[in-house]
């Protein structure tokens, strides 16, 4: 699914979402990653929503987002309650979506200059 034909220069954006990879600007990433408008954390060590814990969300929290979009893979899968609570206790919004919806939402919020971070879970091949 092609998401963006334009190439904005002031922030990172998602161009394409496939089953096994997500293209950020012109680079296809085949492993889970965290994306902010100004940087990407590649090879985030999470291969399934069930693996989310305090250590896994620390790189996300360090980016000081106002809202986090969790791309849970090809299907919508919610994390455990303690993960949801970790964001809520810090006053950070967490929205869970499949990867395609998360990519579209990230692009819109990043283009508006919002403090958004997206975390995409991609299965290990």
The first five atom37 places (N, CA, C, CB, O) and aatype in JSON, in Angstrom:
{
  "aatype": [20, 20, 20, 20, 20, 20, 20, 20, 20, 20, 20, 20, 20, 20, 20, 20, 20, 20, 20, 20, 20, 20, 20, 20, 20, 20, 20, 20, 20, 20, 20, 20, 20, 20, 20, 20, 20, 20, 20, 20, 20, 20, 20, 20, 20, 20, 20, 20, 20, 20, 20, 20, 20, 20, 20, 20, 20, 20, 20, 20, 20, 20, 20, 20, 20, 20, 20, 20, 20, 20, 20, 20, 20, 20, 20, 20, 20, 20, 20, 20, 20, 20, 20, 20, 20, 20, 20, 20, 20, 20, 20, 20, 20, 20, 20, 20, 20, 20, 20, 20, 20, 20, 20, 20, 20, 20, 20, 20, 20, 20, 20, 20, 20, 20, 20, 20, 20, 20, 20, 20, 20, 20, 20, 20, 20],
  "atom_mask": [
    [1, 1, 1, 1, 1],
    [1, 1, 1, 1, 1],
    [1, 1, 1, 1, 1],
    [1, 1, 1, 1, 1],
    [1, 1, 1, 1, 1],
    [1, 1, 1, 1, 1],
    [1, 1, 1, 1, 1],
    [1, 1, 1, 1, 1],
    [1, 1, 1, 1, 1],
    [1, 1, 1, 1, 1],
    [1, 1, 1, 1, 1],
    [1, 1, 1, 1, 1],
    [1, 1, 1, 1, 1],
    [1, 1, 1, 1, 1],
    [1, 1, 1, 1, 1],
    [1, 1, 1, 1, 1],
    [1, 1, 1, 1, 1],
    [1, 1, 1, 1, 1],
    [1, 1, 1, 1, 1],
    [1, 1, 1, 1, 1],
    [1, 1, 1, 1, 1],
    [1, 1, 1, 1, 1],
    [1, 1, 1, 1, 1],
    [1, 1, 1, 1, 1],
    [1, 1, 1, 1, 1],
    [1, 1, 1, 1, 1],
    [1, 1, 1, 1, 1],
    [1, 1, 1, 1, 1],
    [1, 1, 1, 1, 1],
    [1, 1, 1, 1, 1],
    [1, 1, 1, 1, 1],
    [1, 1, 1, 1, 1],
    [1, 1, 1, 1, 1],
    [1, 1, 1, 1, 1],
    [1, 1, 1, 1, 1],
    [1, 1, 1, 1, 1],
    [1, 1, 1, 1, 1],
    [1, 1, 1, 1, 1],
    [1, 1, 1, 1, 1],
    [1, 1, 1, 1, 1],
    [1, 1, 1, 1, 1],
    [1, 1, 1, 1, 1],
    [1, 1, 1, 1, 1],
    [1, 1, 1, 1, 1],
    [1, 1, 1, 1, 1],
    [1, 1, 1, 1, 1],
    [1, 1, 1, 1, 1],
    [1, 1, 1, 1, 1],
    [1, 1, 1, 1, 1],
    [1, 1, 1, 1, 1],
    [1, 1, 1, 1, 1],
    [1, 1, 1, 1, 1],
    [1, 1, 1, 1, 1],
    [1, 1, 1, 1, 1],
    [1, 1, 1, 1, 1],
    [1, 1, 1, 1, 1],
    [1, 1, 1, 1, 1],
    [1, 1, 1, 1, 1],
    [1, 1, 1, 1, 1],
    [1, 1, 1, 1, 1],
    [1, 1, 1, 1, 1],
    [1, 1, 1, 1, 1],
    [1, 1, 1, 1, 1],
    [1, 1, 1, 1, 1],
    [1, 1, 1, 1, 1],
    [1, 1, 1, 1, 1],
    [1, 1, 1, 1, 1],
    [1, 1, 1, 1, 1],
    [1, 1, 1, 1, 1],
    [1, 1, 1, 1, 1],
    [1, 1, 1, 1, 1],
    [1, 1, 1, 1, 1],
    [1, 1, 1, 1, 1],
    [1, 1, 1, 1, 1],
    [1, 1, 1, 1, 1],
    [1, 1, 1, 1, 1],
    [1, 1, 1, 1, 1],
    [1, 1, 1, 1, 1],
    [1, 1, 1, 1, 1],
    [1, 1, 1, 1, 1],
    [1, 1, 1, 1, 1],
    [1, 1, 1, 1, 1],
    [1, 1, 1, 1, 1],
    [1, 1, 1, 1, 1],
    [1, 1, 1, 1, 1],
    [1, 1, 1, 1, 1],
    [1, 1, 1, 1, 1],
    [1, 1, 1, 1, 1],
    [1, 1, 1, 1, 1],
    [1, 1, 1, 1, 1],
    [1, 1, 1, 1, 1],
    [1, 1, 1, 1, 1],
    [1, 1, 1, 1, 1],
    [1, 1, 1, 1, 1],
    [1, 1, 1, 1, 1],
    [1, 1, 1, 1, 1],
    [1, 1, 1, 1, 1],
    [1, 1, 1, 1, 1],
    [1, 1, 1, 1, 1],
    [1, 1, 1, 1, 1],
    [1, 1, 1, 1, 1],
    [1, 1, 1, 1, 1],
    [1, 1, 1, 1, 1],
    [1, 1, 1, 1, 1],
    [1, 1, 1, 1, 1],
    [1, 1, 1, 1, 1],
    [1, 1, 1, 1, 1],
    [1, 1, 1, 1, 1],
    [1, 1, 1, 1, 1],
    [1, 1, 1, 1, 1],
    [1, 1, 1, 1, 1],
    [1, 1, 1, 1, 1],
    [1, 1, 1, 1, 1],
    [1, 1, 1, 1, 1],
    [1, 1, 1, 1, 1],
    [1, 1, 1, 1, 1],
    [1, 1, 1, 1, 1],
    [1, 1, 1, 1, 1],
    [1, 1, 1, 1, 1],
    [1, 1, 1, 1, 1],
    [1, 1, 1, 1, 1],
    [1, 1, 1, 1, 1],
    [1, 1, 1, 1, 1],
    [1, 1, 1, 1, 1],
    [1, 1, 1, 1, 1]
  ],
  "atom_positions": [
    [[0.85, -1.17, 0.0], [0.0, 0.0, 0.0], [0.89, 1.23, 0.0], [-0.96, 0.0, 1.22], [1.64, 1.45, 0.95]],
    [[0.82, 2.03, -1.04], [1.59, 3.27, -1.16], [0.88, 4.34, -0.33], [1.74, 3.73, -2.66], [-0.32, 4.57, -0.52]],
    [[1.6, 4.99, 0.58], [0.96, 5.95, 1.47], [1.21, 7.4, 1.11], [1.42, 5.72, 2.85], [0.35, 8.25, 1.35]],
    [[2.36, 7.71, 0.53], [2.68, 9.1, 0.29], [3.45, 9.25, -1.01], [3.49, 9.68, 1.46], [4.44, 8.55, -1.24]],
    [[2.99, 10.14, -1.86], [3.69, 10.4, -3.1], [4.63, 11.59, -2.96], [2.7, 10.65, -4.23], [5.62, 11.69, -3.69]],
    [[4.33, 12.47, -2.04], [5.18, 13.64, -1.8], [6.29, 13.28, -0.84], [4.35, 14.82, -1.26], [6.2, 12.31, -0.09]],
    [[7.32, 14.07, -0.86], [8.44, 13.84, 0.04], [8.72, 15.08, 0.86], [9.69, 13.41, -0.74], [9.55, 15.91, 0.47]],
    [[8.03, 15.23, 1.99], [8.31, 16.39, 2.83], [9.72, 16.3, 3.39], [7.28, 16.5, 3.97], [10.17, 15.21, 3.74]],
    [[10.4, 17.41, 3.47], [11.78, 17.4, 3.91], [11.98, 17.63, 5.39], [12.54, 18.4, 3.17], [13.07, 17.39, 5.9]],
    [[10.96, 18.09, 6.1], [11.16, 18.5, 7.48], [10.89, 17.41, 8.52], [10.3, 19.67, 7.77], [11.11, 17.65, 9.7]],
    [[10.42, 16.25, 8.13], [10.19, 15.16, 9.09], [10.24, 13.81, 8.38], [8.83, 15.35, 9.81], [10.04, 13.72, 7.17]],
    [[10.49, 12.77, 9.16], [10.46, 11.42, 8.63], [9.01, 11.01, 8.41], [11.17, 10.42, 9.58], [8.13, 11.41, 9.18]],
    [[8.76, 10.25, 7.38], [7.4, 9.81, 7.09], [7.43, 8.4, 6.54], [6.7, 10.78, 6.1], [8.47, 7.9, 6.1]],
    [[6.28, 7.77, 6.57], [6.16, 6.4, 6.07], [5.59, 6.45, 4.67], [5.27, 5.53, 7.0], [4.53, 7.02, 4.42]],
    [[6.33, 5.85, 3.76], [5.93, 5.84, 2.36], [5.1, 4.62, 2.01], [7.15, 5.9, 1.49], [4.19, 4.71, 1.19]],
    [[5.4, 3.46, 2.63], [4.77, 2.22, 2.19], [4.73, 1.21, 3.34], [5.51, 1.64, 0.99], [5.66, 1.11, 4.13]],
    [[3.63, 0.44, 3.4], [3.49, -0.62, 4.38], [3.21, -1.92, 3.64], [2.35, -0.3, 5.41], [2.26, -2.02, 2.87]],
    [[4.06, -2.92, 3.89], [3.87, -4.27, 3.35], [3.75, -5.24, 4.52], [5.04, -4.68, 2.39], [3.91, -4.85, 5.68]],
    [[3.49, -6.48, 4.22], [3.36, -7.49, 5.27], [4.66, -7.62, 6.06], [2.97, -8.85, 4.67], [4.62, -7.68, 7.29]],
    [[5.8, -7.67, 5.38], [7.06, -7.92, 6.06], [7.97, -6.73, 6.22], [7.77, -8.95, 5.36], [9.07, -6.87, 6.76]],
    [[7.56, -5.54, 5.76], [8.44, -4.37, 5.85], [7.62, -3.08, 5.78], [9.48, -4.39, 4.72], [6.51, -3.04, 5.25]],
    [[8.21, -2.05, 6.34], [7.62, -0.71, 6.28], [8.71, 0.21, 5.74], [7.09, -0.22, 7.69], [9.84, 0.19, 6.23]],
    [[8.36, 1.01, 4.74], [9.33, 1.92, 4.14], [9.22, 3.3, 4.77], [9.13, 2.01, 2.61], [8.18, 3.95, 4.69]],
    [[10.3, 3.73, 5.41], [10.41, 5.06, 6.0], [11.25, 5.88, 5.04], [11.05, 5.02, 7.46], [12.42, 5.58, 4.81]],
    [[10.66, 6.92, 4.48], [11.22, 7.74, 3.42], [11.59, 6.8, 2.27], [12.48, 8.56, 3.93], [10.7, 6.41, 1.51]],
    [[12.86, 6.42, 2.12], [13.26, 5.52, 1.04], [13.89, 4.24, 1.55], [14.21, 6.22, 0.12], [14.48, 3.49, 0.77]],
    [[13.79, 3.97, 2.85], [14.44, 2.8, 3.42], [13.42, 1.79, 3.95], [15.39, 3.21, 4.55], [12.6, 2.13, 4.8]],
    [[13.47, 0.57, 3.44], [12.56, -0.49, 3.9], [13.12, -1.11, 5.18], [12.36, -1.58, 2.79], [14.26, -1.58, 5.2]],
    [[12.31, -1.11, 6.23], [12.7, -1.71, 7.5], [11.91, -3.0, 7.69], [12.45, -0.73, 8.7], [10.68, -2.99, 7.61]],
    [[12.6, -4.1, 7.94], [11.96, -5.41, 8.04], [11.91, -5.93, 9.48], [12.69, -6.41, 7.17], [11.45, -7.04, 9.73]],
    [[12.37, -5.13, 10.41], [12.29, -5.48, 11.83], [11.56, -4.39, 12.58], [13.71, -5.7, 12.43], [11.47, -3.25, 12.12]],
    [[11.03, -4.74, 13.73], [10.29, -3.77, 14.54], [11.15, -2.53, 14.78], [9.85, -4.39, 15.87], [12.37, -2.63, 14.94]],
    [[10.5, -1.36, 14.82], [11.22, -0.11, 15.01], [10.33, 0.93, 15.66], [11.76, 0.42, 13.69], [9.11, 0.78, 15.7]],
    [[10.96, 1.98, 16.15], [10.27, 3.12, 16.76], [10.58, 4.34, 15.91], [10.71, 3.34, 18.27], [11.73, 4.55, 15.51]],
    [[9.56, 5.14, 15.63], [9.73, 6.28, 14.73], [9.15, 7.55, 15.34], [9.08, 6.0, 13.38], [8.0, 7.59, 15.75]],
    [[9.99, 8.59, 15.37], [9.56, 9.94, 15.73], [9.76, 10.79, 14.48], [10.38, 10.52, 16.98], [10.45, 10.36, 13.56]],
    [[9.17, 11.96, 14.43], [9.34, 12.79, 13.23], [10.79, 13.14, 12.91], [8.57, 14.06, 13.38], [11.12, 13.43, 11.76]],
    [[11.66, 13.12, 13.92], [13.05, 13.52, 13.7], [14.07, 12.39, 13.81], [13.41, 14.58, 14.67], [15.26, 12.62, 13.58]],
    [[13.65, 11.18, 14.16], [14.6, 10.06, 14.28], [13.89, 8.72, 14.28], [15.44, 10.21, 15.55], [12.7, 8.61, 14.58]],
    [[14.66, 7.69, 13.94], [14.16, 6.31, 13.98], [15.08, 5.48, 14.85], [14.07, 5.71, 12.54], [16.3, 5.62, 14.81]],
    [[14.48, 4.62, 15.63], [15.23, 3.64, 16.41], [14.99, 2.3, 15.72], [14.8, 3.62, 17.94], [13.93, 1.7, 15.87]],
    [[15.98, 1.85, 14.98], [15.84, 0.62, 14.22], [16.1, -0.6, 15.08], [16.78, 0.63, 13.02], [16.77, -0.53, 16.11]],
    [[15.55, -1.71, 14.64], [15.72, -3.0, 15.3], [15.34, -2.95, 16.78], [17.15, -3.46, 15.16], [16.09, -3.38, 17.65]],
    [[14.15, -2.41, 17.03], [13.55, -2.43, 18.36], [13.28, -3.9, 18.69], [12.22, -1.56, 18.43], [12.62, -4.57, 17.89]],
    [[13.74, -4.43, 19.79], [13.7, -5.88, 20.04], [12.35, -6.41, 20.5], [14.73, -6.23, 21.06], [12.26, -7.07, 21.54]],
    [[11.3, -6.15, 19.75], [9.96, -6.65, 20.06], [9.4, -7.29, 18.8], [9.02, -5.49, 20.59], [9.32, -6.64, 17.75]],
    [[9.01, -8.55, 18.89], [8.47, -9.25, 17.72], [6.98, -9.57, 17.85], [9.23, -10.53, 17.49], [6.37, -10.07, 16.91]],
    [[6.4, -9.27, 19.03], [4.98, -9.51, 19.25], [4.49, -8.61, 20.38], [4.71, -11.02, 19.6], [5.27, -8.22, 21.25]],
    [[3.23, -8.28, 20.36], [2.65, -7.41, 21.38], [2.85, -7.99, 22.78], [1.16, -7.17, 21.12], [3.06, -7.25, 23.74]],
    [[2.78, -9.3, 22.9], [2.93, -9.96, 24.2], [4.31, -9.73, 24.81], [2.68, -11.45, 24.05], [4.48, -9.92, 26.01]],
    [[5.29, -9.34, 24.01], [6.65, -9.09, 24.51], [6.82, -7.7, 25.11], [7.65, -9.28, 23.39], [7.89, -7.39, 25.65]],
    [[5.82, -6.85, 25.02], [5.94, -5.49, 25.55], [6.01, -5.52, 27.07], [4.76, -4.62, 25.09], [5.17, -6.12, 27.74]],
    [[7.04, -4.86, 27.6], [7.22, -4.71, 29.03], [7.89, -3.36, 29.27], [8.05, -5.9, 29.63], [8.08, -2.58, 28.34]],
    [[8.26, -3.09, 30.51], [8.87, -1.8, 30.85], [10.16, -1.55, 30.06], [9.17, -1.76, 32.35], [10.39, -0.43, 29.6]],
    [[10.97, -2.57, 29.89], [12.22, -2.4, 29.14], [11.94, -2.1, 27.67], [13.09, -3.67, 29.25], [12.66, -1.31, 27.05]],
    [[10.92, -2.71, 27.11], [10.6, -2.5, 25.69], [10.04, -1.11, 25.42], [9.61, -3.55, 25.22], [10.26, -0.55, 24.35]],
    [[9.32, -0.54, 26.39], [8.73, 0.78, 26.15], [9.66, 1.93, 26.54], [7.43, 0.9, 26.9], [9.37, 3.08, 26.23]],
    [[10.76, 1.64, 27.23], [11.69, 2.69, 27.65], [12.19, 3.54, 26.48], [12.87, 2.07, 28.37], [12.21, 4.76, 26.61]],
    [[12.62, 2.95, 25.34], [13.07, 3.81, 24.23], [11.97, 4.74, 23.7], [13.58, 2.94, 23.09], [12.26, 5.83, 23.21]],
    [[10.74, 4.3, 23.81], [9.61, 5.14, 23.38], [9.45, 6.32, 24.34], [8.29, 4.31, 23.32], [9.33, 7.46, 23.91]],
    [[9.47, 6.02, 25.62], [9.28, 7.06, 26.63], [10.41, 8.09, 26.62], [9.18, 6.43, 28.01], [10.18, 9.26, 26.9]],
    [[11.61, 7.66, 26.29], [12.76, 8.57, 26.25], [12.62, 9.64, 25.16], [14.04, 7.79, 26.03], [13.3, 10.66, 25.21]],
    [[11.75, 9.42, 24.19], [11.53, 10.4, 23.13], [10.52, 11.49, 23.55], [11.03, 9.7, 21.87], [10.24, 12.4, 22.77]],
    [[9.98, 11.4, 24.75], [9.06, 12.38, 25.33], [7.87, 12.7, 24.43], [9.81, 13.65, 25.63], [7.64, 13.86, 24.1]],
    [[7.12, 11.68, 24.02], [5.97, 11.93, 23.15], [4.76, 12.44, 23.92], [5.59, 10.67, 22.39], [4.65, 12.23, 25.13]],
    [[3.87, 13.11, 23.21], [2.56, 13.45, 23.76], [1.58, 12.31, 23.49], [2.03, 14.78, 23.17], [0.67, 12.05, 24.27]],
    [[1.8, 11.65, 22.37], [0.96, 10.51, 21.99], [1.83, 9.45, 21.33], [-0.18, 10.96, 21.03], [2.76, 9.76, 20.59]],
    [[1.51, 8.2, 21.62], [2.21, 7.06, 21.03], [1.21, 6.25, 20.23], [2.89, 6.18, 22.13], [0.1, 5.97, 20.68]],
    [[1.63, 5.89, 19.03], [0.82, 5.02, 18.19], [1.53, 3.68, 18.13], [0.6, 5.62, 16.74], [2.69, 3.6, 17.72]],
    [[0.85, 2.64, 18.55], [1.43, 1.29, 18.52], [0.85, 0.55, 17.33], [1.15, 0.52, 19.85], [-0.34, 0.25, 17.29]],
    [[1.71, 0.25, 16.36], [1.31, -0.59, 15.24], [1.54, -2.03, 15.65], [2.11, -0.23, 13.93], [2.68, -2.47, 15.77]],
    [[0.46, -2.77, 15.87], [0.56, -4.1, 16.47], [0.78, -5.22, 15.45], [-0.68, -4.39, 17.24], [0.74, -6.39, 15.82]],
    [[1.01, -4.87, 14.19], [1.21, -5.88, 13.16], [0.1, -5.82, 12.12], [1.28, -7.28, 13.77], [-0.5, -4.77, 11.92]],
    [[-0.17, -6.93, 11.48], [-1.21, -6.98, 10.45], [-2.61, -6.88, 11.03], [-1.08, -8.26, 9.64], [-3.54, -6.45, 10.35]],
    [[-2.75, -7.29, 12.3], [-4.05, -7.23, 12.96], [-3.94, -6.4, 14.24], [-4.58, -8.65, 13.28], [-2.86, -6.23, 14.8]],
    [[-5.06, -5.91, 14.68], [-5.12, -5.14, 15.92], [-5.01, -6.09, 17.11], [-6.43, -4.3, 15.99], [-5.83, -6.99, 17.27]],
    [[-4.0, -5.88, 17.93], [-3.78, -6.67, 19.14], [-3.43, -5.7, 20.26], [-2.65, -7.77, 18.94], [-2.47, -4.93, 20.14]],
    [[-4.2, -5.72, 21.33], [-3.94, -4.8, 22.43], [-2.89, -5.37, 23.39], [-5.24, -4.49, 23.19], [-2.86, -6.58, 23.63]],
    [[-2.04, -4.5, 23.94], [-1.05, -4.96, 24.92], [-1.71, -5.23, 26.27], [0.07, -3.91, 25.08], [-2.88, -4.9, 26.48]],
    [[-0.95, -5.82, 27.17], [-1.44, -6.11, 28.51], [-1.78, -4.82, 29.25], [-0.39, -6.92, 29.31], [-1.29, -3.74, 28.91]],
    [[-2.62, -4.94, 30.26], [-3.07, -3.78, 31.03], [-1.91, -3.02, 31.67], [-4.03, -4.22, 32.1], [-1.96, -1.79, 31.74]],
    [[-0.88, -3.71, 32.14], [0.23, -3.01, 32.79], [0.99, -2.13, 31.8], [1.19, -4.02, 33.44], [1.57, -1.12, 32.19]],
    [[1.0, -2.49, 30.52], [1.65, -1.66, 29.5], [0.8, -0.42, 29.26], [1.85, -2.46, 28.18], [1.32, 0.7, 29.19]],
    [[-0.5, -0.61, 29.11], [-1.4, 0.54, 28.94], [-1.29, 1.49, 30.13], [-2.86, 0.06, 28.76], [-1.27, 2.71, 29.96]],
    [[-1.23, 0.93, 31.33], [-1.14, 1.74, 32.55], [0.17, 2.53, 32.61], [-1.26, 0.85, 33.78], [0.18, 3.66, 33.11]],
    [[1.25, 1.96, 32.1], [2.54, 2.66, 32.13], [2.47, 3.97, 31.36], [3.65, 1.77, 31.54], [3.06, 4.97, 31.78]],
    [[1.77, 3.98, 30.25], [1.6, 5.21, 29.48], [0.62, 6.16, 30.17], [1.11, 4.9, 28.05], [0.88, 7.36, 30.27]],
    [[-0.48, 5.62, 30.65], [-1.5, 6.43, 31.31], [-0.93, 7.14, 32.54], [-2.69, 5.56, 31.71], [-1.23, 8.32, 32.76]],
    [[-0.13, 6.45, 33.33], [0.45, 7.04, 34.53], [1.38, 8.2, 34.21], [1.21, 5.99, 35.32], [1.58, 9.08, 35.05]],
    [[1.94, 8.22, 33.02], [2.84, 9.3, 32.6], [2.11, 10.39, 31.81], [3.98, 8.73, 31.77], [2.73, 11.34, 31.36]],
    [[0.81, 10.24, 31.65], [0.04, 11.23, 30.93], [0.27, 11.21, 29.42], [0.35, 12.59, 31.45], [0.09, 12.22, 28.75]],
    [[0.66, 10.05, 28.9], [0.94, 9.9, 27.47], [-0.19, 9.09, 26.85], [2.33, 9.21, 27.22], [-0.51, 7.99, 27.31]],
    [[-0.79, 9.63, 25.8], [-1.84, 8.91, 25.09], [-1.25, 7.74, 24.32], [-2.6, 9.83, 24.14], [-0.17, 7.85, 23.74]],
    [[-1.95, 6.62, 24.31], [-1.52, 5.43, 23.56], [-2.68, 4.96, 22.7], [-1.04, 4.29, 24.52], [-3.76, 4.66, 23.22]],
    [[-2.47, 4.91, 21.42], [-3.46, 4.41, 20.47], [-2.89, 3.15, 19.82], [-3.83, 5.49, 19.4], [-1.76, 3.17, 19.33]],
    [[-3.65, 2.09, 19.8], [-3.22, 0.82, 19.22], [-3.97, 0.61, 17.91], [-3.45, -0.37, 20.2], [-5.19, 0.74, 17.86]],
    [[-3.23, 0.28, 16.85], [-3.81, 0.09, 15.52], [-3.02, -0.98, 14.78], [-3.81, 1.43, 14.71], [-1.93, -1.36, 15.21]],
    [[-3.58, -1.46, 13.68], [-2.75, -2.31, 12.83], [-1.7, -1.41, 12.17], [-3.63, -3.08, 11.75], [-1.83, -0.19, 12.19]],
    [[-0.67, -2.01, 11.58], [0.45, -1.22, 11.06], [0.04, -0.22, 9.98], [1.49, -2.14, 10.5], [0.55, 0.9, 9.96]],
    [[-0.86, -0.61, 9.08], [-1.25, 0.31, 8.01], [-1.96, 1.54, 8.57], [-2.17, -0.41, 7.0], [-1.66, 2.66, 8.16]],
    [[-2.88, 1.34, 9.5], [-3.59, 2.47, 10.11], [-2.63, 3.32, 10.95], [-4.75, 1.97, 10.99], [-2.73, 4.55, 10.95]],
    [[-1.7, 2.67, 11.65], [-0.73, 3.4, 12.45], [0.16, 4.27, 11.57], [0.13, 2.43, 13.27], [0.5, 5.39, 11.94]],
    [[0.53, 3.76, 10.41], [1.38, 4.53, 9.49], [0.65, 5.77, 8.99], [1.82, 3.65, 8.29], [1.21, 6.86, 8.97]],
    [[-0.6, 5.59, 8.58], [-1.38, 6.74, 8.1], [-1.54, 7.79, 9.19], [-2.76, 6.29, 7.6], [-1.38, 8.99, 8.95]],
    [[-1.86, 7.33, 10.4], [-2.06, 8.26, 11.52], [-0.76, 8.98, 11.88], [-2.6, 7.51, 12.74], [-0.77, 10.18, 12.12]],
    [[0.35, 8.25, 11.91], [1.64, 8.87, 12.19], [1.93, 9.97, 11.18], [2.77, 7.82, 12.18], [2.31, 11.07, 11.56]],
    [[1.75, 9.69, 9.9], [2.04, 10.68, 8.86], [1.22, 11.95, 9.06], [1.75, 10.1, 7.48], [1.74, 13.06, 8.91]],
    [[-0.05, 11.81, 9.4], [-0.91, 12.98, 9.6], [-0.44, 13.78, 10.81], [-2.38, 12.55, 9.79], [-0.28, 15.0, 10.72]],
    [[-0.21, 13.1, 11.93], [0.19, 13.82, 13.15], [1.57, 14.45, 13.0], [0.18, 12.87, 14.34], [1.79, 15.57, 13.47]],
    [[2.5, 13.75, 12.36], [3.84, 14.32, 12.15], [3.76, 15.55, 11.25], [4.78, 13.27, 11.53], [4.47, 16.53, 11.47]],
    [[2.9, 15.5, 10.22], [2.78, 16.64, 9.31], [2.17, 17.86, 10.01], [1.92, 16.27, 8.1], [2.37, 18.99, 9.58]],
    [[1.44, 17.62, 11.09], [0.86, 18.71, 11.88], [1.83, 19.24, 12.94], [-0.42, 18.25, 12.54], [1.49, 20.17, 13.68]],
    [[3.02, 18.64, 13.03], [4.0, 19.09, 14.01], [3.75, 18.58, 15.41], [4.04, 20.56, 14.04], [4.27, 19.14, 16.37]],
    [[2.97, 17.53, 15.56], [2.66, 16.97, 16.88], [3.82, 16.17, 17.42], [1.4, 16.09, 16.82], [4.64, 15.67, 16.66]],
    [[3.91, 16.05, 18.74], [4.94, 15.23, 19.4], [4.45, 13.77, 19.43], [5.24, 15.75, 20.87], [3.99, 13.27, 20.45]],
    [[4.57, 13.13, 18.29], [4.08, 11.77, 18.12], [5.24, 10.8, 17.96], [3.14, 11.68, 16.92], [6.26, 11.13, 17.35]],
    [[5.08, 9.63, 18.5], [6.03, 8.53, 18.31], [5.21, 7.31, 17.92], [6.9, 8.26, 19.6], [4.18, 7.03, 18.53]],
    [[5.68, 6.6, 16.91], [5.02, 5.35, 16.5], [5.98, 4.19, 16.73], [4.57, 5.41, 15.02], [7.17, 4.29, 16.43]],
    [[5.46, 3.11, 17.25], [6.23, 1.88, 17.43], [5.57, 0.81, 16.59], [6.31, 1.46, 18.96], [4.39, 0.5, 16.78]],
    [[6.32, 0.25, 15.66], [5.78, -0.74, 14.73], [6.34, -2.12, 15.04], [6.1, -0.36, 13.29], [7.56, -2.3, 15.11]],
    [[5.46, -3.09, 15.23], [5.88, -4.46, 15.47], [5.8, -5.24, 14.17], [5.02, -5.12, 16.55], [4.74, -5.36, 13.55]],
    [[6.94, -5.76, 13.78], [7.04, -6.6, 12.58], [7.53, -7.97, 13.01], [7.99, -5.96, 11.51], [8.49, -8.07, 13.78]],
    [[6.9, -9.02, 12.51], [7.32, -10.36, 12.93], [8.71, -10.69, 12.37], [6.29, -11.42, 12.45], [9.08, -10.25, 11.28]],
    [[9.44, -11.46, 13.14], [10.76, -11.92, 12.68], [10.55, -13.0, 11.63], [11.63, -12.45, 13.87], [9.83, -13.97, 11.86]],
    [[11.18, -12.82, 10.49], [10.99, -13.78, 9.39], [11.79, -15.04, 9.6], [11.35, -13.16, 8.07], [11.73, -15.94, 8.77]]
  ]
}
